[in-house]
Amino acid sequence: MDDLLARSAEELFARHASSKVVRAIRAGASPAGLSSELENAGFLDALLPEAVGGIGLGPADVLPVLMAAGRFAVPLPIGDTMIARAVLVAAGEAVPEGVITLGEPLEAMARVPASQHADWVLLPRDDAALLLPMAAATRDEEASSTLGSLLRWPSEAARRVPAGDLLSAGAWAEVAGMAGAMERILEDTVRHAQDRRQFGRPIAAFQAVQQQISVLTEDVFAVRMAAQLASVPDGDGIAALNATRIAAAKVRAGEAAVRIAGIAHAVHGAMGITEEVDLHLLTERLQLGRARFGGEGHWSTWLGQRFLRGETDEALAFVRTHLGPATPETDPGAASSSSNATSSSGREPTVARRL
Amino acid sequence: MIGALPLATIPPEDEALRPEIRAFLRETVGAIPPERRARSWMGFDPGFSQKLAERGWLGLTFPKEYGGTGRGPFARYVLVEELLAAGAPVSAHWIADRQSGPLILRFGTEEQRRFYLPRICRAEAFFCIGMSEPNTGSDLASVTTRAVREGDGWRLNGSKIWTTNAQHSHYMIALVRTSGTPQDRHKGLSQVIVDLRAPGVQVNPIRDLAGDAHFSEVVFQDVLLPGGALVGEEGSGWMQVNAELAFERSGPERVLSSAVLLDEWARWLRGAGAMEAAETLLGRLVAHLAVLRAMSIAVTGRLVEGGSPVVEAALVKDLGTEFEQAVPTMVANALAKPGVVAPGPLMRTLAYTAAMAPSFSLRGGTREILRGMIARGMGLR
């Protein structure tokens, strides 16, 4: 199932999200062709129950699709749309046509990616979310950058949709996209090192280059594992995603993003910072993912506090209980440590429960 | 390119071992001060090994017919991660249980299995491994210690160095040259079991920078080995050594060497009240630990399926030791605040761990060797 889904996603992107198309959409061309292909393939409804026309998949199932989108630096919020549609359907709301980005709430504003197209913004406000049309938004040019557009609406009057922890859910989707972009960066970097010749031999023949690419490889493996870990749900569907696992994954991915981009650019040399090479599309994807929904600093603090206020003194016990590759229910050794801490109820902060 | 690692989980029947192990450790290890427990798998205590043996926790993966418990790699994973996280003194039996026993089981004769394995399981046979020599470090194929055929057996001359626990062990499995010259590289190497009480064996302990003598120089002068000393095929030593190293590169011991320090620091933060910078650092370390553990479990999953994830294991070891070294480096920085007085046991644990940390990425294959293997796996060499 995983393989089949990953293959069909890759084929779709290879055909309809070539770097030429990606660059055109980033420059303002209509993404209608690509989004209708995605819509027809059913990917945007992947997390919806089959009863309402979805595919009924869980987060771990759609991970390969989000990674494939990352590999192609697809400038559409595919993960966000999957999440937003699941939230809307769960609330009994109609799903609007088009792609939906998750907004990061600021005072009277929303931050959304500047390099991705979207038709709607689902914006968390207090314990609910508002669905706002992109067409009605004004971009605050002074406050915006390529890292994010700051949007305002004349009025945020919209129906309040009950939503869970959209920021954690968004962070999960970003980690998935980053893991995919990192895989592609590794492949491109290895190929470049083999093709590019200096001093009469491929630069891949130099130990200094080999060792750097080995470090890059290690980080790619670690982030892929982090993305898999973050996709382990504590129950059914997107609402059961576990914020603790997502926090760890976002920290690891954010850290790796810096090191990976640094090594990939170093190996590519000056060519890597030209427009002709795709590397910058992918490293920008990493920058975006790192910044959205909390960077590694934010999530490290959150995770450190959760550990210190939790029920166990031991790092390994905390990891086993809250950050293991299986759901906590299957871990009989979890509740064995004695402690005087009282703050944790022992319940997992899932995306549904945290807000 | 190296294949992706799918997520793996520890089976419930192996997880079920954990509460008993934890209860045992609370009783036996809980009162040992942290600066002793920080020695992790370098802490030597034959009495403790004996207690594990009584519970059937030595040779956990060996077949029952050889005195083992017949459990799988995941059962051992659970046992080992709890032992290491607690800082249990596992050094006496560590190498026999982890490397020598499995090697004898895999490549040894039936006679060797029947002799050594039950003794390992009873904590009566401790092993050390003779690989490095005074002029042979990362370039392992350049060993010059030589075993020459004599009658049914062998005459051994040469020396090994940096041999962990040689002064406490009963046996050494040594990588030696049985034919050819060092120029023949991987060809002509064999593994032999040396009884360290044999005439002609001299063990000279070497004190380390923390004042312990965990490793030694071992000199062989006309040591006579019986024919049954050879492990596996004559001339297959290189292949056997690599198989042995590969399986031991991704275990919890490549992630948890600084676990006692991390826990001591977190415990102190909990009581003393943490500043945000400390919380951030702690969270970062926990995130790394979580991902490393998932990777280590995934490699174990590959082993259980009968795979040979040699490069993946190298990758986990390099990342794991980077983490193990980051813990003392960063905790030292966090504690180096004017006016902050941390408890003595925490500071002594830090001092020990920080001093030994450079060895974490040397033992079992240096960082550069591992990265060379990964580069080869990626098709770069």
Boltz contact constraints between the chains, C-beta under 6 A:
constraints:
  - contact:
      token1: [A, 190]
      token2: [B, 378]
      max_distance: 6.0
  - contact:
      token1: [A, 204]
      token2: [B, 380]
      max_distance: 6.0
  - contact:
      token1: [A, 210]
      token2: [B, 375]
      max_distance: 6.0
  - contact:
      token1: [A, 210]
      token2: [B, 380]
      max_distance: 6.0
  - contact:
      token1: [A, 211]
      token2: [B, 371]
      max_distance: 6.0
  - contact:
      token1: [A, 214]
      token2: [B, 371]
      max_distance: 6.0
  - contact:
      token1: [A, 214]
      token2: [B, 374]
      max_distance: 6.0
  - contact:
      token1: [A, 214]
      token2: [B, 375]
      max_distance: 6.0
  - contact:
      token1: [A, 217]
      token2: [B, 374]
      max_distance: 6.0
  - contact:
      token1: [A, 217]
      token2: [B, 378]
      max_distance: 6.0
  - contact:
      token1: [A, 218]
      token2: [B, 315]
      max_distance: 6.0
  - contact:
      token1: [A, 218]
      token2: [B, 318]
      max_distance: 6.0
  - contact:
      token1: [A, 218]
      token2: [B, 319]
      max_distance: 6.0
  - contact:
      token1: [A, 221]
      token2: [B, 315]
      max_distance: 6.0
  - contact:
      token1: [A, 222]
      token2: [B, 291]
      max_distance: 6.0
  - contact:
      token1: [A, 224]
      token2: [B, 4]
      max_distance: 6.0
  - contact:
      token1: [A, 225]
      token2: [B, 291]
      max_distance: 6.0
  - contact:
      token1: [A, 225]
      token2: [B, 294]
      max_distance: 6.0
  - contact:
      token1: [A, 225]
      token2: [B, 295]
      max_distance: 6.0
  - contact:
      token1: [A, 226]
      token2: [B, 291]
      max_distance: 6.0
  - contact:
      token1: [A, 228]
      token2: [B, 7]
      max_distance: 6.0
  - contact:
      token1: [A, 229]
      token2: [B, 294]
      max_distance: 6.0
  - contact:
      token1: [A, 248]
      token2: [B, 287]
      max_distance: 6.0
  - contact:
      token1: [A, 248]
      token2: [B, 290]
      max_distance: 6.0
  - contact:
      token1: [A, 251]
      token2: [B, 284]
      max_distance: 6.0
  - contact:
      token1: [A, 251]
      token2: [B, 287]
      max_distance: 6.0
  - contact:
      token1: [A, 252]
      token2: [B, 287]
      max_distance: 6.0
  - contact:
      token1: [A, 252]
      token2: [B, 291]
      max_distance: 6.0
  - contact:
      token1: [A, 300]
      token2: [B, 280]
      max_distance: 6.0
  - contact:
      token1: [A, 300]
      token2: [B, 283]
      max_distance: 6.0
  - contact:
      token1: [A, 300]
      token2: [B, 284]
      max_distance: 6.0
  - contact:
      token1: [A, 301]
      token2: [B, 276]
      max_distance: 6.0
  - contact:
      token1: [A, 301]
      token2: [B, 279]
      max_distance: 6.0
  - contact:
      token1: [A, 301]
      token2: [B, 280]
      max_distance: 6.0
  - contact:
      token1: [A, 301]
      token2: [B, 283]
      max_distance: 6.0
  - contact:
      token1: [A, 303]
      token2: [B, 283]
      max_distance: 6.0
  - contact:
      token1: [A, 303]
      token2: [B, 286]
      max_distance: 6.0
  - contact:
      token1: [A, 303]
      token2: [B, 287]
      max_distance: 6.0
  - contact:
      token1: [A, 304]
      token2: [B, 279]
      max_distance: 6.0
  - contact:
      token1: [A, 304]
      token2: [B, 280]
      max_distance: 6.0
  - contact:
      token1: [A, 304]
      token2: [B, 282]
      max_distance: 6.0
  - contact:
      token1: [A, 304]
      token2: [B, 283]
      max_distance: 6.0
  - contact:
      token1: [A, 305]
      token2: [B, 279]
      max_distance: 6.0
  - contact:
      token1: [A, 307]
      token2: [B, 286]
      max_distance: 6.0
  - contact:
      token1: [A, 308]
      token2: [B, 270]
      max_distance: 6.0
  - contact:
      token1: [A, 308]
      token2: [B, 274]
      max_distance: 6.0
  - contact:
      token1: [A, 313]
      token2: [B, 267]
      max_distance: 6.0
  - contact:
      token1: [A, 314]
      token2: [B, 263]
      max_distance: 6.0
  - contact:
      token1: [A, 315]
      token2: [B, 262]
      max_distance: 6.0
  - contact:
      token1: [A, 315]
      token2: [B, 263]
      max_distance: 6.0
  - contact:
      token1: [A, 315]
      token2: [B, 286]
      max_distance: 6.0
  - contact:
      token1: [A, 315]
      token2: [B, 289]
      max_distance: 6.0
  - contact:
      token1: [A, 316]
      token2: [B, 85]
      max_distance: 6.0
  - contact:
      token1: [A, 319]
      token2: [B, 289]
      max_distance: 6.0
  - contact:
      token1: [A, 319]
      token2: [B, 290]
      max_distance: 6.0
  - contact:
      token1: [A, 319]
      token2: [B, 293]
      max_distance: 6.0
  - contact:
      token1: [A, 323]
      token2: [B, 290]
      max_distance: 6.0
  - contact:
      token1: [A, 325]
      token2: [B, 7]
      max_distance: 6.0
  - contact:
      token1: [A, 325]
      token2: [B, 9]
      max_distance: 6.0
  - contact:
      token1: [A, 325]
      token2: [B, 294]
      max_distance: 6.0
  - contact:
      token1: [A, 326]
      token2: [B, 9]
      max_distance: 6.0
  - contact:
      token1: [A, 332]
      token2: [B, 15]
      max_distance: 6.0
  - contact:
      token1: [A, 332]
      token2: [B, 16]
      max_distance: 6.0
  - contact:
      token1: [A, 333]
      token2: [B, 18]
      max_distance: 6.0
  - contact:
      token1: [A, 333]
      token2: [B, 19]
      max_distance: 6.0
  - contact:
      token1: [A, 336]
      token2: [B, 19]
      max_distance: 6.0
  - contact:
      token1: [A, 336]
      token2: [B, 22]
      max_distance: 6.0
